[in-house]
Amino acid sequence: MIAQWIQRRMERAGKSRSDDCHLSGAYQRTMLYGGAALLTFAIFVAIAITINARVDRFIDDQRYLFSDQRNTVQAGVQLAESRLREIVMQHEARRVWGGNAPVTAAQVSMYANRLGLNNGVTIADSDLVASKYTLAASNVDFFRTHAPYVISLLNTVSPTPVIRANADGIEKGNFVYDGTEQIFAFHPAFEADAALESKPPAMVQVLAQQEVAEVRKEIARHAGGVVWTTPHTSTFSGERVVQYATAIEQGQKRLAVVGYSIRLTDFRALFMQNQPPLAGFYLLSQDGADVLMGAPSENQLAASATTKLFDMPPAGAPEISIARSGGTFVMAQRIRGPEWIAVYAFDWPAIVVGLREELGVVALTAGAVLALLWTFVRIFDKTILIPMQRKIRRVYESEAFNRTVVDTAPIGLCVLDAHTGDIVMKNVIAGEILGRTSNGAGTFYGEVLKLCGSRSHRTKWSQGEIQRDEIVIGVHEGKTIAVGATFVETRYDERDVVLCGITDATQAREMQTLLTNAKRDAEMANDAKSMFLAAMSHEIRTPLHAALGNLELLSLQPLTPGQNALVETIGKSFGTLRRLLNDILDFSKIEAGELRLEPAPFDPLELAETCSLAIYPSLASRAIGLRLIADEAKVPRVKTDSMRLQQIIMNLLDNASKFTLRGEISLAMTVRRERGDHAHLEIRVSDTGIGISPEDLGRLFKPFTQAGKATAHRFGGTGLGLTLCRRLAELMGGSIQATSTEGVGSTFEVLIPVTVIPRAAEPTQTNTVARANTYVLDCSDDVWRASITSQLKNWGLHVVESATAREIENAVLVIARAGGVDSEELMRIRSAAPYSSPRVVLISETYPSAPECRDNVIRVTSLSRPALRHALTMACDDASQKPVHHNTEIALAPAHRARFLIVEDDEVARTLISTQLGILGFHNVDCVADATDAIHHCRQHEYRLILSDLNLPDMRGTELLNQLRRGGVITPVILVSASAPFVSASDQTVDGFCAIVEKPLSLKQLRALLIKQGLTDETAPAAVDLDIPFTPLAPGLWKTFARNWPEDCAVVTRSLNAGNLQAAARRLHKIKGALQMLGAPTLAQLTDQAEKAAKREDADMAASLWETASSRIKTDLRRLDKVDTSLNAC
C-alpha cells in the first residue's frame, strides 16, 4: 500500500514537473523509515505485553505448586488426626461392648510390685501390650486400682502401625496417661526408661508430667478434639518435638489422654511423603517462631521472606495470601488443625530461570522479525525507490519515442478514445488511407467503435486477444475501398484507448473472397464424405451382420462337406469385407481427429496368441507356416490401447498372409525395459513373401498406395492397411518401420511406448516338474528353440537340448517342427524312445488347439501357452495311456453324510462338480442355477458347504454371500469362477468367502478344500489317484454341453447382431466356464477374448473372435463325436 501511494505521488509529481522528471526522494524515504521505526516500536510493545502475560502465568503456576505442597502437609495432618480419633473410638467401642482384652489382677499386681521395686518405673512386656512401653507411676496403690483401664487402652494403641517405624525408618513417639495424671506410659520404652531410671519416685512423677506438659496446656485451652502443641524440647530425648493428643472423657470425667510426639527432623518425611522438595517452601509453627520443615537459613529468599510475613488469614481460608517486597514474592496459608504456616518465596531471578526457554523464543522471534523488517526496508529503498526515479525519466522518454515511432511507421496507426471516440493521435499514412474517400475517416472510426462495443469483441478483449477485421469506408472511382484493421484495447494517458493498425485491403479482400468460396466448397465436399461414410457404416454393417448371423445359423444345420466348404468360404469373404469396412472408417476417424485411445492393462502375449489363432486358419489352407516367438519372462503385462494394438497386428498379419505364397510368417514380441515402469513394446512381423522394391518402400505407408500396379492388380486391396497401422502407431506415440528384400520377404517392426504393470501371480497349475526330471527339446530353428526353452524354464521345468538326452529315464521329449512331423520321422522317434509309455509332445502350428493323443504321441499347437502347458501335463501324467472316455465306472470314496449346495448357471459345471464330489464320497448334493433358488434352499435345508459361481443370472456371487449372511446363514461359501485369478485384485467385496478357486477344479484341489473345511480326513484313503488331473471328457459331460450348445450359440449370435454386447458377454462367460470345465483351454481362451471384446464395446472384434471360436467348437464337437442330434437343430 505504501509503495502504491508513493508511486502515485511520484507519477503526479512527474506530470507536474515533466521538465526535470524526477523527485529528490527525501519524502518517500522519510515515510519508509518512519513507518519502519513505528512498526519496530509496536513490536517492542507487543513483546512487553507478551512477557507480562507470561510472568503472570508463571506466578499462577507457582501458586499451584505451593497449593500442592501445602495440601500435602494438610493431608498428613488430617491423616494423623483421623488415625488418633480412630484409635480412641475403637477403644471406647471395645470398652462398651466388652471387646477389650481382660487384664488380670495377677498382671496388675506383678507390674505394681515392679514399680515398687524400681522407684515407680518399669517396662511393659508383650504380656500386656504389643510393643514395649515404659510405665511410670509413683503411687503403687493407685496403680493397683486404676491401672486396668490404662492397660486396656495400651492394648488398643500398641498394635497400630502408626507407632511403628515406617518404610523410611521414621518413628513417632506415643504416650498415654490417666485422667488424674498419675499413671504414664511412653513409647519408645527405652528412651523414657533411660531418662527416668534411678530417679526417686517423686522425680519420676515430675519428669513424666513435664514430658506431657504442653499437651496438658493445649487440652486445658481447647475443649474436645485433637490438640497440637507448639515446638518444644522433649524432657526425655532433648530434641525439638511437636505433640498432638486427644482426651478420652466420660461425661465430665476425663478417663485418659492419648497422644504422639513428632521430631522436627522427621517432619518432611512424615508430611511430604514422596513429594520432591520445592525450593523456597517451608513450614512455620503457629507463632512463626520455629521452622518445622524446610531450611530458610539455606535460602536467602526464604530467610528474608520470613522476616516480612504479614498478618495471616484464619486457618482454612480458601485464598492464598500473596505479598511482594522488592523483588521477592511470598505466598502463605495456614494449615488447619495445628495452625502452622506454609510459606513459599521466589524472586525475579527464579522467574527468569523458569521462563528462560519462552523468553529465548520471544527474543529470537522478535530479533528475526526486526532483522527481516529492516532488511526489507533497506532492500526496498535500493530496489524500489531509487529505481522508481529512473523509471519516471524513462517513461517520459518512452512517450516521446512512441510518438516518433507512430509518425514513422510504414502502416497507418491511430489511437482512439474508447469512450468518446476522440482521436488521441494518428500518423500521416493513416490520414492518407482514410482520406481516399470523402467520409472515410468518420466511417472507419465509427465502425471500429461499434465493433469494440459488440459482445463478442468484448469477450475476446477480456482474454487479451488482438482483433482483426475489414471495414469498407466507401467507393472511389467505382471501386469499393476496404481497409484492413488490426485493433486492440489498451491503456494510454490514464484512459482506455483503442490502438488501430490500418492497411489498404482492397486487393487482399478480393483474394480472400476467392479463398473463402473455395474453402466453403471444400467443407461441403468433406461434409458430404462424412455423411456418406456414416450412411455406409449403417447401411452396410446392418445387412453384413445379419448375413454373418444367418450364415452362422446355417453352419449349424446338417450340411454336406461341400456345403460346409461353401459356407466357410462365404464367411471368410464376409469377414474380409467387414475388416475392409473397419479400416476405411478408422482411417476416416483418424483424418477427422475423432479416434480416441483407451489405455488399459493387458497381457501382450495373450493378445499375440489371439491374433495368431485368428489368422492361422487362412494360412493353413495354403500350407503357410506361422510361428509365435515370445519369451513370457521378458514380456510383462503392460498398459496401452490393446484394441488398437490388436488392429495393427492383425493388419500386419493379413498383409503378410496376402503377399506370402509359400514358406512361413513369424510374429515376434518383446518388451524393452527403461527406467521405472516405462518401456517400449516391440512387435516384429516377418514373412517369406514377394518382398518390396526399394523405390516402393518410400511410398509404402501413403494412403491408397500399393507396391506397384502389377502387385495391386495381382493381389488386390485398397492400400489402407499399412497407412492405418502407421497412423495408429503414431497416435499411440510409437512408430512403424519396414525392411524388405525383393523376392526374399519383408519385416515390419512396430515400437509402442507402454507402461509396465507387475504381472499378478498365476493360478496354481499342475506341477509337471514332479513327474518328469528332464524335458528334452528338439527344435532345428535357433530362435524358436530359444523362445520355447525360455518359456519352459519360466514354468520351472528342467530343459536340455542334447540329442543324447533322449535316453534319460523319466524324460519328456518335446519336438517342435514348423509344418509338423512326418510319419517317417515319427516312426524313428517311437522306435528310439526307451519308454514303455509314450512321453513325446509334438509342437507345431498345424496341430490342434486342444492337446490330442494319436499314435501314442501328444500333438498340440505352438500358438497357445495354455494348450502347451496342458499337453506337458498330459505327458507327465501319462495321460495318453490313461484315456478317460471309456471309463464310465469310477471307484468311489467312502460315502459321507455332509450336504452340499452347488450354485452354478452352467449345466456342464454343475454336473462336473457334482460328479467330483460323488467320487470323493459326497453324494448328498443339491444343485441350483441361480442365487434366488440358492437362498430358498438355504432356508429349507442345512448345508455344510456351498460352492457358488461369481457371475449368476440374477446377481453376483458376492451379493448372494451378503444376503445369506444377513439372513443368518453362516455356511462356508467357496467361490468357483473362471475369473478367480483376477477377483482378488479387482473386487473388494470377496472377503467373506472361505476360498476363491479357478475353474476347473481337479480332484486333488477339491479334496484339499474339503480337508481345509474339516469335511474329510487328510489320512483317509482315496479311491482314485488324486495326483492324476481329473480330465472332464466323460461322454455325459460333452453331451450336456452339446445339449446346451444350440441355445448358447443362438443367444450369442442374436445378441451380437442386435448390438446387445453385454448380453453376449454374459453368455460368452458361461460358455467359457463350460469349456474350462471340459478341459479345452484354447477354446476357452478364444471365448474369453470374445467376452473381453464385447465388454469393451468392440462389436467387430467380438463378432470376429466369436466366429472363429464357434467354428472351432463345432469342429471339435464333430471330430470328437460328442454331439447328438440336438446339435443339428442349432
N, C-alpha and C positions, 0 to 999 in steps of 0.2 A: 504494500500500500504506500509506504514512504517513497519507494523507488518510482512508482507511477506518478505520485504527486510531484516529485522532483522533476520527472521527465516533462510533465505538463507545464510546469513553471518555466522550464528551460525552453520548451517549444514556443511558449508565448513570448518569452524574452527574446528568443531568436527572431521572431517575426517583427517585433517592435524595434529590434536593433540589428537588422539584417546587414547593416553596413559593416559591423565588426564581427557578428555571427558567433559570439562566444560569451560565456559568463566567467566571472572570476572563480566561482565555485565555493567561495567562503561561506555563503549562506547554507548551501547544501551540506557542506562538511560540518558546519555547526549543528545543523539538525541531526545529522547522522551520529556524531559523537555525543551530543547532548542526550539523544534518545538512548544510546548505549549506556551512558552513565546513570540515567534514570532507571533503566532496567536492572543495572547492577545493584543500585540501592534497593529496589524491590526484592531482588534475590536475597540480599542480606537480611531484610525484614522477614522474609519467609523462613530463612534459616533460624532466626531468633525465635520465631513463633514455634517452629518445629522442635527446637531444643527445649523450650519452656514446657511444651506438652510432654516431651519425653521425661523431663525431670519430675513433673507431676506424676506421671505414671510410675516412675521409679520409686517415688515416696509411697505411692499406693502399694507397690509390690513389697516394700519394706514393712508396711503396716500388716500385710497378710502374713509375712514371715514372723513378725513379732506376735501377732494374734495366734499363730500356730504354736509358737514356743510357750506362750502364756497359757493357752488352752491345755497343753500337755501337762504343765505343772498343776493346773486346776483339776485335771482328770486324776492325777496322782493323789491330790489331797482328798478328793471325793471318794476315791477307791479306799484310802486308808480309813476315812471316817466310816464308810459303809461296812467295812470288814469289822471295825470295832463294834459298831451297833449290832452287827450280825452275831458276834460272839456273846454280847450281853443278852440279846433276845433268845439265843439258843440256850444259854444257861438258865434264864428265867423260865423258859418253856419246860426244860427238864425238871426244874425245881417244882413247878406247879404240877406236872404230870408224873413226877416221881421217876424221871429218867436218868437222874444223875447217879453216878456210881456211889454206893453206900460207903461211908467212912466208919470204920470200926473204932470202938473205944480203945482197943489194944493199940491201934496205929496212933491214935491221938496221944495215948499215954506214952508210947515209946518216943515220939518226937518231942513230947513235953519234957521227958527225962533228959533227952539230948540237949534241949535248950537250957535246962537247968545246969547241966554239966559244962556247957560251953559258953557261959556268960550270955545266954539269950540268942545264940547264933548257931544254925545248923544247916546242912544240905539236905533238901528233899530228894529222895531217890525215886526210882521207877515204880516203887510200890505205891506211891501216892500220885505222881504226875508223870507225863510222857517225856518231859525233858527236865533236867536238873534245875532247881530253883534254890536260892538262899533264903531260908526262913529266919526272920528276926522278930523276937518277942521278949521283952524284959520281964513281963509278968507271966510266969509259967501257969499260975492258976487260971488267969484269964484265958490263956491259950487253950487250957483243957476244956473250957466251957464254950468258947466261941470259934475254935479252930475248924470244926466240921464244915461250916458254910464257906470259909475261905478256901479250905482244901477242895471242896466240890467245885468252887469257881475255878481253881487251878486246873482241875481235871478237864474243864471245858476249854480253857485258854491254852494250855500247854501243847496240845497236839496240832494246833493250827499252823499251817505253813508260813504264816506271816512272821513268826518269830524264828524261823529257820533261815539259814544262810540262803540267799538267792543264787542265781546262776553265776553272778559276778563275785560271789564270796562276801556279800554285804549282809550285816546282821543288825537288826533293831533290838534295842533293849525293851524288856517287858517288866511291868511291876503291877502288883495287886496289894491293896491294904484294906483293912476292915473300916467300917464307918467310924469307929472310935479312935482310929489311927494308933492301935497298939500291936496289931499283927501285920507284918510286912513280908512280901515275897518278891524277890528280884531275880531277873534273868538278864544276862548270863550269870550263872550261880557263882563261879569262881571269882569274877570281878568284884561282886559285892562281898563275897566271903573274905577276900583279901583285904578289903577296906575295913571290915568290921571285926576281923579276927583279933583276939587278945584285947579287945576293948571291954571295959566294965559294962555291965548291963545298962546303966543309965546313959553312958555314952553311945551305946548301940542304938538306943531309942532315939537319941538326939540326931545321930547321923542319918538314920533311916528317915526321920521326919524332914531333915534338911534336903535329902535327895528328891523328895516329892513336894517341897515347899512351894515351888512355882505353880505346880498343879493345884495345890490346895488354894492358892490365891485366886487362880482363874475360876475354879469351881465355885468359890465363895462369891466371885464377882458375877458369874453368869449362871443362872438357874437352868438346869437341864441341858441336854445336848452334849456335843463333843467340844472340849475347850482346847486351845493351843496356847502354849507358853511362849514367852519371848526367849531368845537365845540366852543361855546361862551356862555356868560351868558345873559339870557333874561333880557331886561330892565324892563319888566312888572312883571315877576314872580321871577326873581333872580335865576332861575335854569339854569343848563347847557343844551343847546339845539343845535340841528343841523337843519338848514333850507334848503329847496330846493324850487326853484321857476323858473318861465319862464316868459318872457316878451311877450306882445301882441303888435305887431307893424303893421303899415300900411305904406308901403313904407319905408321911412327913419324916419317916425314919430313913437314914442313909445306911444301907447294908454294907456296901463296899465300893471301892474305886478301882477301875482297870485302865491301864494306860501303857503307852510306849514311848521310848526315848530314841531320837534320831541324831546321830553325829552330824555336824555341819559338813564334815568331809565327805559324807555319803549322800548329800542332797542331790547332786547331779545324777548319780547312778539310780537313785530311787525315784526321782520325779521326772527326769527327762528320758528315762528308759533307753531306747536305742536312737533317739534323735541326735543328729550331729550337732556339735556346739555351734552357736551363732555368735560371731564376733560382735562384741558390744552389748550382748544381752546378759543381764544378771538379775538376781533376786535379793531384795532387801527385807529386813524384818519389819514388823508393824510400825515401829517408830523410826525406821530408817537408820538405826544406829549400827546394825550388824548386816554384813553381806552373807546371805545364806548360800548363794550359788553364784558362780562367776568370780572373776578377779578384776575388779576395777583398777587396781593398782598396776595391772599389766597392760591396761588400755587407757591411754591418756584421755581419750574422748569420754570413756565411761567414768573415769575419775572426776573429770571436770563437770560432767553432767550430774553426778551425784550431789555435788555442792550447789546445783542450780535447780533442784527439784522444786516444783510449785505445789500449791495445795492440790491434793489428790481428791478425786470424786469418791463417793462412798463405794464400798465393795459391791461388786455386781453391776456397776454402771455399764450399760451396753456400749458406750462410746469409749474409744481410746483417746486419752489426752495427749496432745502433741504440742510441744513448745520448741521455740527456736531461740538460740542465744548465740549471736555472732554467726559463725559458720557451722555451728553444731545443732543437730536436730535430735530431740529427745521425745520418746514415746513411753508412756507409763500407764499402768492399770493395776488395780488391786486384785488379789486372789481371795475369793470368798472363803470364809472359814477362819483361817489363820490371819487374814488381813495383811498378808505380805504384799510387797510392792514389786511388780515385774517392770523392769526398765530396759529400754533399748536405745542406744545412742549411735549416730553416724554423722559424718561431716561431708563437706564438698569433695575432698579427695576421694572418699568412698563412692560418691555419686559418679564422679568422672571415671573411676575404675569400672564401675558397674555398667556404664554406658559407653565404654571405650569403642566397642565394635560399631554401634549405631552412630556415634559421633564421627567415627572414622568414615563410615559410608556417606554421611551427610557432607563432611568436609570434602571427600573425594568427588562426590557428585557436584557440589557447588563449584569446586575448582574446575572440574571438567566443563561445566556449563559456562562459567565465566571465560575460560580459555577459548571455547568454541565461539562465544559471543564476540569477544574482541578480535579473534582471528577472522571471523566473518566481517566485522567492521573494517578491518584493515584490507581484506581482500576486496570487499565491496567498494571501498574508496579507490583502490588501484584499478579494479577491473570494470567498474560501472561509471563512477562519477567522472574520473579523468577521461576515459574513452568517450563518454557521452558528449563532452565538449567538442571532441574531434569530430563525432558523428554529425553534430549540428552544422559544422562548417561543410562537411561532405554533402549533407542534404541540400544546402544552398547551391553548392557547385553542381550537384546532380541535377537540380532543377534547371539550371542554365544549360547543362549538357543535353538534357532531354529535349528541350525546345530546339536546340541545334539539330538533334537527330531527326525530329519531326520535320523540320524545314528541309532537310537534305535527303529524306527517304525517297527511294525510287518508286514508291507507290503512294497512292493518296491516303493520308492519315488525318483523322479528325477526332475530337473529343467532345461529346455532348453531355450536358447535364441530364441525368436520368429522370429528373422530376419536372424540370421546367422546359427542357428541350433547347436551352440556350447553347450556342456554340462556344465552348471554352477555348478551343484552339483548332486550327487546321493548317495544312501546308498548301503550297501552290498547286501541286498535282491534283489534290482533292478538288480544288476550285475549278481546275481545267476540266476534269472528268465530269463533274456535276454540272458544269456550265455549258455542256453540249446541247442541252435543251433549255427552253425558256424557263421552266419551273423545275428543273432537275434537282436542285439542292433541296427545295422545300418538300418535293415528293420523296426524295431519299430519306431525309431526316424524319419525316412523318412515318414512313414505313418501318424504319428502324425502331422508333419509339413504340410503334404498335406491336412489333414482334417482341420487343422487350417486355411489354405488358402481358403477353399471352401466357397462359398457364403452363404450357409445355416448355416454353423457353425459361420460365422462372424455375421450373423443376430442374432443368439441366444446369442452369446457372448456380443453383444451390449446391450442385455437385461439383462445381468448379470446371465445367466443360466450356470450351470455346465453340461458338456457334457460327455456322456458315450458311449463307442464303444468297439468292439472286433477286434483285429488285429492278423492275422496269421503271425507268424515270421519264419516259416519253418517246417521241418519234422524231427522228432527224433525217431529212431528205428521204422520206418514205420508208425508213428502216427503223425497226424497233431497237431502242438503245437499252441494253441490260447492263447492270452494274453488279459485279461480284462483291459481296460484303462479308467480311470476317469481323465479328464483333464479340466483345466480352464485357461484362460488368466489372468495374473495379472502383477503387477509391483514389481521388486526386483532390488536393487542396481542401481537405476536410468535407468532402461531399461525394455522393455516389455519381459516377460518370459512366458513360459507355464509350469504350475505345473502339473505333471502327477502322478497318483496313479496306481500301476501295480500289478495285481494279475494273478495267473495261472487259466485260464478259460476253460481248455480243457474239463473237465467233465461237467461244467456248460453249455458249448456250446452244448454238446451232448443233455443234458436235455432240453435246450431251443429250440433246433431243434424239439424235440418231441412235446413240448408245442405249438410251432408255427404252426406245422401241424394240431394239434388238434383244435387250435383257428380258423385256416382257414376253416376247415371243419364245425365248428360251425357257423361261419359267413355265409358260403354258405347256410347252412340249414336255418338260420334266414332270409337271403335274399329270399330264396325260399318261406318261410312262408309269408313274406311281399308281394311278388308277387302274391301268392295265395289269400291273403286277398284282395288285390287291384282288382284282377280279379273277386273274389266273389262279392265284392261291386258293380262292374259294371255289371257283368253278371246276378246277382240275382236281384239287385234293378230294373234294366230296365224292365224285364218281370213282376216283382212284382208290380211296379207302373202301368204298362199297365193293368195288371189283375184287380187291385183295381179300376182304372178309368173306365174300361169297366163294372165291377161289379156295380159301382155307376150308370152308364147309364142304366144298366139292371134293377136296382131297381126303376128307374123312369118309366119303362114300366108298363102297366096294367098286374098285376100278381095275381094269386090266393093266398089265405092265406098260403097255403102250400109252394108255390113257394117263397113267401116273407120270410118265415121262413128259407128256404134253403139258400136264398141269404144272409140273416143276418148271418147265421152260417158260410158260406164261408167267409164273410167279417171279422168276428171275428177271424177266423183261419189265414187269411192273415195278420191281424193286429198283432196277436201273432208272426207270422213268422217275420214280419218286426221289432218288438221290440227285438226279439232274435238276429237278424242280427245286429241291432244297438248296443246291449250290447257287442257282440263279437268285433265289430270294435272299439268301445270306449275303451274296455279293452286293445286291441292291441295298440291303440294310447297312453294310459297311460303307458303301458310297454315300449313303444319306446320313451316316453318323449315328444310326439308331441301334446298332448292335451293342449290347451291354454284357460284360463279363460277370460271371457268378462264381467266384473262387470258393472252393470247399475242400476239406481233406479227403483224400482217396489214395488207393494203392495203385501206383503206376503199373506194376507187374500184372495185377488183376485186369487193368484196362488193356494192356498188351495182349493178354491171353484172350480176352473177349473179342478184340479186333481180329486176332489170328483165327479163332474158331469161326468167326463170321465170314471171313474171306476164303477159308480153305476149301469149302465145298466147290466153289467155282474153279479153284486151282486143280483139285483132284480130278475133275472131269477131263482136264487137259494134260494130266501126268506131270504137273509142275510141283516141285517140292517147296515146302515152307518151313523155315527154321526160326525159332524164337530164342534169341541169345540174351540172357539177362542173369545177373547174379543177385539173388534175393538179399544177401548180406550187404550189397552195395547200393541197393535201391530201396530206400526207406519210404514211408508214407510222406506225401507232400501235399501242399495246398495250392491249387490253381483251379482254373475252369476246366474240369475233366471232360465236359461235353464238347467243348471246342477243341480240346486236345484230341479227343477221340475222332472228331471230324477231320482233323489234319491227318491222323494216322490212317484212317480209312481211305481218304482221298489218295494218299501216297501209295497204299497197298493196291487200291483199284488201278491207279496209274501204272504201277509195276506189273500188275496182272495183265493189263491190256497190251503192253508192249513186250511181254516176255512170252516167247513161243516155245521155248524148251529150257531146261535147267532148273533153277530154283530161285526163290526170293527169301531174303533173310530180314528179320526185324530185330534190331539190337537196341538195348535201352540201358542207360546207366545214369548216375547222378554225380555231378561234380560238386563236392562239398566246398564251401567257402567259410568265411568267418561267421560264427554264431549259427543261426538257423537258416542263413541264406545259402542258396545253392542254385545250380542250373541242371535242368533235366535234359539229357542229350538222347535224341532218338535218331537212329540211322536205319534207313530202308534201302537195301541193295538188291539188285536184280541182275540177271544174265540176259537181258533183253537186247533190243536192236541198238541201243545207245543213241547218243545225241552228238551231232557235229559241233565243233567249236563255234561256228557262226550262229547256230541255232540256240546255243546256251545263253547268248547275250539277250535274247528276247523271249526266253523261256517262260518268265513269270508275268508277261504282259497279258492283259485281258484278251480273250478270244483269239489267242495266238497258239499255234502248234508248231512242232518241229518240221517244217516243210510241207508243201502242198501234197506231195506224194504220200507222206505219212498220214496227213489228215484224211486224204481220200481213202487210204487203206484201212486205217483203224477207227476213223470217225471221232466223234467227241466235239465238245464246244470250246475247249481251250480255257475253261473257267476253273478247273480243279486246282491247278498249281497256283494260279493267281489268288484263289480263295485261301489256299494254305499260307501263302506269304502274307496276305492281309491279316489273317487270324493270328499268325505268329507275331507280327509286328504289333497288333492290338494287345497281345499278351505281354509285350515288352521283350520279345525274343527275335529270332532270325531263322532263316532257312537258306541253305546253300545246296548247290547241285554240282557234282562232278561226274563226267561220263567219258567213255571211250567208245567211239562208234564201232558197232559190231561186237563189243565185249559186254557192255552193260552200263548201268548208271547207279549212282549212290546219292541219296538225298539225306542231308543232315539237318535236324531241327534242334535248336537250342532255346529253351524256355526258362526264364527265371522262376523259381518256386521257393516256397517256404517249407523247410523240413519239419515234419510232425513226428515225434517219437512213436515208433511202432509199438502198439499195445501187445501185451503178452498173448501168444496164440493159444487157442483152446487145446486142452490136453489131447494128444494124438497117441495112437498105438505105438508102443515102444518097439520099433523094429530092431534096434541095436541088441536087445537082449536075446533075439532069436538068430542073429547072424553076426559072426565075428567080423566078416570082411565082405565088402562089396567090390567085385571085380568089374571095372568099366572098360568096355571095348568100343572105342569110337575112333574112326580114322580122321575126322576133322579136328584139328588142334583147337580152334576157337570154341567149337561146340563142346568138345571134351572138357575144356577148362570150365565152361559155364555149368555143365552137368556136375562136374566134380565139386565145384564150389557150392552148388545147390545141395548136394547130398551131405557135404561136410557141415553146412549150415544147419542141417537137421540132426547133427550129432552122429553121423554114420562114419565108419572107417572105410575109406575108399583107396584101392590100389589100381594101377594101370598096367602092371606087368602081366604078360601073357602066361607066365608060369604060375601066376596066382590062381589060375583056373583049377588047379589040382588041390587047392586048400579045402580042407574039410569045413563043413558048416559055412559055406560061402554062397552068396547070391551073385550070379553072373548077369550083368546089365549090359546089353548090346544096343548101341544107338546107331542107326543107319538111315540116311535120307532115302526115301522110297521103300524102306522095309528090307527084310532079309529074305532072299530066295530060298527055295526048298533044298537046293544042294548045300548051301552054307548051313541051313538049319539042321540038315541031317548030320553034317560034320560036327556041329555043336553038340547035338544029342548023343552021338557016338562017343565023343570025347569027354562028356560030363561023367564024373565018377559017382554021381549021387544015385541012390535008389529012388529018390523022389525028385521031381523036376524042380530046379531052383534057377530058372532062366527068365529074365524080363527083357522083352524086345521093345525098344522105343523108336517110334517113327511118327511123322505127321500123318502117315497113311492109315495108322491103326485107329481103332475106335476110341471114343472119348471115355467110355467106361471100360476098366480092365476086363480083358476077355481071355479065358484059358482055352486054347486049342492045341492039339498035338502035344500036350504036356508042356506047353510054353505059354507064358502070360504076355499078351500084347496090349500096349497102351499108347495113347497119343503123346507126342512130345510137346503139345501146346497147352498143357494144363498141369499145374503143380498138384492140385488135389488128386487128380487121376493118377499121377506118377506115385504119390505117396500111398494111395490105396493099392496100387499094383505091388509096390515094395512090401507093404503089409501082407498082402496075399501070398507073396513068395516066401516071406519069413514064416508065415503060419502054415506053409504047405497047403494053401487053400485050393490049389489045383487038384490035389489028390483027395480033397475032402469036400466034394460037392454037396451042397445043401438042398438042391432042388428035389432030390428023390427021397430025402429023409423026412417022411411025413410023420413019423412017430419018434418023439424025443423023450428020453427018460426024465421024469420029473423029480424034483427035490421033495423031501417030506413036506406034507401039507401043513400050513399054518392057518390059524383062525382069524388073523388080523383082517380087517375090512378096509379096502382101498376105494378111492374115488378118482377116476380119470376124467379131466375136463379138457376136451380136445375136439375142435370142429372138424378135423380131418379124419375120415374113417380109417385110412391106412395107418395113421399114427396111433389111433385108439386101439386098433387090432394088434399092432406090433407090441405096444407097451403091455397090453393085457396078456398077450402070449408070453412075453418075457417074465411077467410076474408069475404066470402059471408054471413056467419052467423052474422058477425059484421056489415054488411050493405055495404060492399065494393065489388061491382060486376064488376067494370071496371079493370080487372086483365089480364095481358099478361104473358104467361109462355114460357120460352125458356130452352133448355137443355145444352147450353154451353155458354162460355164467348163471342165468336165471334158473335153469334146471339144477345146477350145482348147489345154489343156495337152498332150493326146495329140498333136495336130497339131504343136505346137512341138517335141515330142521327135522327130517324124519328118521335119520339114522346117525349112529356114532361111528366115525371113521378114525382109523389110526394114522392115515397119511392121505394127503391129497396131492395129485400131480396135475398141474394146470399149464396150459399154453399161455403165451403172453398176449397174443392178438386173438381175441374171441369175437364172435359175430356181434354180440350185444354190448360188450365192454372189454376193457383191458384186464389182463390178469391181476395187475396191481389194484384196480378198483374192486375186483372180486375179493381180494385179500382184505381190503379195508372194510367191505360190507360184512364179511364173515367175522372179523374181529369186533365190529360194532354190534353184531348180533350175538356175541358171546361164544362163538365157535373158536376154540383155541387149538384145533387140529393143526399139526405142522403142514406147511404147503411148500412143495418143491416146484420151481419154475422151470419148465422144459420148453425151450424155444429155439428155433433156428437162428434167432438174433441174440442168443445168450452171450457171445463174445463181446457184444457192444452194449449190452444192457447196463452193466455196472458202471461204464464210463459215461453214459449219457442220461440214464434215468435215475433220479434221486429218490424215487418212491419205492424201491425194491428192498428196503432194509428189512422188512418183515418176513421175507422168505427164508426158510432154513437152508436152502441151497438153490443155486442157479446153474443149470447144466444145458448143454447144447444137444440138439437132435443130430443124429440118432444116438440113443444110449446103447452101449454094449452091456452084455450081461454082467461083466465084471464091474463096470461103473455103477449099474443099478444095484448090484449086491452090496457094493461099498456104501452106497447111500442108505440102504436098509440097515446095514450094520451100524452106521453112524447114528441112525434114529432109534437104535435099540430094538429093531423088529426081528432081527435074526442074529445068531451067534457066529462070530468070526471063525470059530473052530468047527462049525457044523459042516459036514461033508457036502460037496456039490455034486449033483447028478451029472453035470457036463463039465467039460474043461472050460473054465471061465476065461482063461488066457487066450482062447481062440475067439476072435471077434465074431459076434453074432451077426451073420450075413442075412439080412432080411429079404431073401429071394424065394421064400416059400410060395408055391403057386397060389395059395389062398390070398396072400397079400397083394400079389400082382393082379389077381382077378378083382380084388376090391378096388385097386387103383384104376383098372380098366373100366370097371362099372361106373366109377365117378368121372372118368375122363371126358365122355361126351358133354356132360353138363359143364364141367370146368372149362373145357375148350370153348364151348359156345359162349359162356359168360365173359371170358377174357376178350374174345373176338368182338362180341357185341359192344362191350364197354369201350374198347379202343376205337371202333368205328363211330360210336356216338360221342367220343371225346370225353367220356367219364373215366378219366385216368385214375382217380382214387379208387373206384370200384375195381378197375383192372388190377391195381396194385394189391388190393386186399386178396383177390382170388389168386394172383401170382404168388403171394406169400404162402397161401395154403398149398398150392402145387409144389412150391419149393420145399416146404417141410415134408410133404409126402415123398418127394424124390430123395431127400436126405435119409428118410427112414428106410427107403428101398435100396440104399447103398449106391446111388447114382450121383456122385459128387459133381461130375462135369455138367450133367443136365441140370442139377440144382444150381450150379454156378451161373449157367446161361439164364435160367429163370430168375435168379437173384439180380442179374444185370438188367433184365427187362423190368423187374419190380422197381429198381432204383431209378431207371429212366422214366417210368410212369410217375413216380413220386416227385421228380423234379420237373414234371410237366413237359417232358420231351417226347411228344407223341410219335414222331417219326422213328426215333431210335428205339422206343419201346415196341413199336409195331415190327420193326426190322428184327430185333432180338427175339420177339415172340414168334415170328415166322420161322426163324432158324431153330429155336428151341422146340416148338411144337412139331416141326418136321422131323427132328431127330428123335423126339419122344415116340412118335408114331412108328418111325423106322425101327427103333429098338424094341417096341412092343411087338411088331410083326416078326422081327428077327428072332426074338426070344420065345415066340409062340405063346405069349401070355395073355392074349386077347381073346375074349369070347365074342359071340355075335353082337354084343352090345356096342362094340367099337364101330361096327358098320352103320350104326344109327347116328353117329356124330356128323 
